[in-house]
Each structure stands twice: as C-alpha cells, then as structure tokens.
C-alpha cells in the first residue's frame, strides 16, 4: 500500500530555529522515516499548493532512556525535512501566525 501525502507529512516542527528560517521560505516538518526527498517534495506541493525548490532531510536516532535500575528503552527514531520554497511561490499559511 502506497503512502499518501498526508501519511508522509506527519507534523510541522515549531521551534525558535525553524521560525527564523520562515523569512527565507524554509519550513520544517517531521516526515515518514521511509520517505525520500522526491516523495516529501510532492507531498508538500500537494497539501499546501506551493512550489518546492529543495528538500534537505535529517535522520534522528531515538535516545536511550531509563526508568529505574533495569528497564531500559528508546524513544522513537524519526526523520526531519527542511523544505525550501521557490522565491515566487506563496508562503504556507500554517506558519504565518507563529512569527
């Protein structure tokens, strides 16, 4: 079963660092770990109706966490995508009120 655009883009990442890049039309999302840059580009273009110029991805390993002497586990591993829009593209409204 193929993943839809809404399966690929999990959530936007709202932080101070990601909000500073909005002026240069860079937006940050948590994405499906198995998604590649082409799938991420198509998903963002379909969901938000914008034109994507470039996609950078980063993989994060889950941190090792302990809750006592022996119980040991990991947080989930995840993938982050930084999406840069073309200069003539409209901005993503979802991030507009956050600045």
Secondary structure by P-SEA (a helix, b strand, c coil): cccccccccccccccaaaaaacccbbbbbbccccccaaaaaaaaaaaccccccbbbbbbbcccccccccccccccccbbbbbbbbcccccccccccccc
